[in-house]
Amino acid sequence: MLRALGLKCCLPVLAALLSACHAAPARAQAPAEGGLYIAGAEFGFQVAAQRALAQNPPGRRFFVLALPPETNALTTRASASQAALRERVRQAGGVLFVCQRDIDSGRVPAARLAPGVVAVRGWPPSGVGVLSDGQRHVSGEDPAALPASNEALRRLRSSCS
């Protein structure tokens, strides 16, 4: 059919493309980011961080949110073992979060947060137009620190609301 259309020159290119498509095994790509792990009432920071480390290969970004009473692990007052685990998470590609609401309420002193810990806001109150349609971050947040996955971001914001 291609020859009938006068496209003889394209036949070798098309054949090579078709051959390459059939030769490459069809496999799902590994996600570029890992999930969100939450330390709080159900799981301590140690359990959440160790799960995150075990379930994510080095270099793949993942996220750990600490809720009170587990936020101490993300401060300069963390025990030596908590601080070491916190550093392992960061070195493995983990992003550490606390909720802005916990900072605003005084439950987590901002001045005591360890370097690299990111404060994230929850959903704005009903009727407050902080997020417009299609917008994923609130003014003042670093969008690069947030998960690319809408599901992970939704869980993160819901946990901090």
Order of alpha helices (4+ residues) and beta strands (2+ residues): alpha-beta-alpha-beta-alpha-beta-alpha-beta-alpha
